[in-house]
């Protein structure tokens, strides 16, 4: 069956998240998602807390809705962020990106480069990261707004084989947005089944059920990019 997964979601287990896992499960399930891939900030965790968090995700999952626990790891400069999912130990906060990626690969976890447009993180990208990553966020709702990232698209074009990803970077209700990863699930809705699909780089990035490819070029991109510029302009006015 096809499932709709929301990715890059923060709960109140992150220092800046606002919703408990129970509310995340309830709201996203009602919104038509089958799964949430969380990405809690690394500085909030150690291995004991990570294991407790994994248990909390299991407690708030059900047969028809899964919370897949993950961590958003940042490099020492807090510029490059990597989303990691897998039943593995906590890898430690503030690690160098390549060191982190090699550890995730060795442990057979899934790693996705987060929001390459944030603080120009794309400029730090190294080609040796490509075989260690499953994908790159081409559209991050919090950072990119209502238009995809051209920097993310460029990285994917320059590094064939990377899966285009979409992420909400959800912290609070105003970041709800119809971005999702569509995954073709042949087995049960469990962690290992989803991880296998992401390891194999199988998935489609969509907005409201439509491929984001249509919004990443031509007239549609110009339209949504124009909307995003206007939104940012209004935001500056509101903030004074």
N, C-alpha and C positions, 0 to 999 in steps of 0.2 A: 504493500500500500504506500501511497505518497503521504509523507508527513511534512508539516510546516514547522520549522524550528526558528525560534527567536534566539539570536546569539549576542554575546557581549552584554550581559545583563548583570547589574550590581544589586545586591540586596543590602539590608542593614548590617550584614556581616562586614561590609566595607565601611571605612570611616565616613564616606560621603554618600552612602546609599540611604534610602529612606523607607523602602518597603521590606517587611519581613518575608521570608520564603513562602509562608502560607498565603499571603496576599498575592505574591507573584504567581504562584500556582493557580489560584482562583481566577485572577484577572486574565492571565494569558490563555488559560483554557477556555474561558468564556469568549475571548477574542478570536478563537479559531486556531490557535497554535496547539501543537501536540507535544511540544518539547521546548524547554528553555536551556540554553547553554550559558551558564553563569561565568563570570570573570571577575572574581573579587581581587582587590588590590593586594599586592604581595606584602606591603609593609604592615598589614594588619594581622599577619599570620606567622606561626611557627608550625612545626610538624604536628604537635599535639592538637592545636586549634584546627589545622587542616583536616585531621582525622575526625574531629568532632563535627566539623562542617560537612564532611562527606556523609556522615550519619544523619545530619539534619536534612540534607537533600533527599536522602532515601525516605525519611519519615514524611516528607511533604510531596513525594511522588505517589503515583497510583498506577494501575494497570494500563490506563489510557492517557496518562500525562507524566512526563519524565522531566525532572530537574537534573541536568548533567553538570556536576560541579567542575569548576575551572578556576584558574588564577591568571590575573593580568600581571605579568612580570615586567618591571621597568629596569633599564640599564642604570649605571651609577649616575649618569647625568640627567636622568628622567626625561630623555628625549625619545628613545626607541622603546616601544612597548610590544610585548609578545603575549598572545593569548594561548594558554596551554590547557589541554584537557587530557585526562588519563588517570587510571587507578595507580598512581605512583606517589612516592613521598613528596613532601614539600621541598622545593629545590633551592629555597633561600632568596631573600630579597636583594635587589640591587646588583645582580650579577651581570657581567659583560655578555652582550647578546650572543656572540658566537659560542661562548662557553655554555650558555643556557641552551642554545639550540642543539648542540652536540649531546648534551645530557638528555634532552627530550627525545632525540632520535634513538639514542642507546636504550632508553626505557620504553620505546615504541609508543610514545605519547604523540599527541597531535599539536602542532604549533602553527599559529596564524599571526602574521604581522598586523598589528593594530594601527589604525588611523595614520597612514604615512604622511598626510598633509599636516598633522599636528606638529608644530614647532619645526617644520621642514624635516621631519624624520626621514623622509625618502632620500635625502642627500647623504645619509649615513649608510644606505643599503650597500651590501657587499655581495658580489656574485656567488661567493662560496656559501652564502646562506640558502640559496635556492633549493639545493637537494635536501636541506634540513627542514624546510617549511612545507606545509600542506597548502597554504594559501595566503592571500593578502586582502585586507579589507579595502574594497574598491569604493564602498559607500558606508560611511560612519555617520549616523544621524546626529550625534552630538557635535562632532567636529565639522562635518561637511554640510550639515543642514539638509535642505530639500533637494540637493543636487549631488551627483556622485563626484568623486575625487579624480581629477585628471592625472594627478601624480600616481594614485593607486593604479589607474588604468595603464599608465605608461610602464610601471614596474611589471605588471602582468604581461604586457606585450614584449618587454625586453627579456623576460625570464619565462619562456614557454614551460607549461606544465603546472604553474601555480594556479590554484583554484580561486576564481573571483569570489570574494566573501562580502556579505553585508552585515553590519552590526549596529544595534540600537545605541550602544554605550549608555544603557538605561540606568538612571539613578533616581528619577522621579517621574511623575505622570506626564509632564510636558514633553518627555522624550518618547512617548508611545508613537509609533509610526508603522505603516504596513510593510516594512522590510522583513524578509524572511529567507531562510535557506530551504529549498525544497529537496527532500531526500527520498529516494525510492527504497523503502524498507521491505526486505523479504522475510525477515524473522520477527522476533518479538521486539517491543519497544523497551530495550534495555541498553545500558551504557555501552557494552562491548559491541553490540550491533551497530550503533551509531558511530563509534570510534573507527570501526572497520571501514565504513563508508568514507569517512573523512581521511583516513590513512590512504585510501585508494583514490582520493580526490574526486569523489563522485558527489555531485550536488549542483543545484542551480540557484543562483542569486536572483531574487525576485522582489518586486515592489507591487503590492496589491495583485499578486498572481501573474504579473507581466515581467519578462526578463529585463534585467537592468541594462542589457545591451542596447535596448531601444532608447534609453535615457542617457547614454554615454557618448552619443555622437549626433551630428546633424541638427535638425530643427528642434527636436525634443530636448536635446541637451541645452541648446541656446535658450529655450523657453524656461526650463527649470533653473538654469544658472541665473537667468534674469530675475526670476522669483526669489532666489536665494540672496542675490545682491540687494534687492529691495527689502527683503526681510531683515538683513543685517543693518541696512540704513535706518529702518524703523526702530530696530533694537537700540541703536546708538542714540536716537532721539529720545526714546523712552527713558534710557539710563541717564540722560542729561549731558 
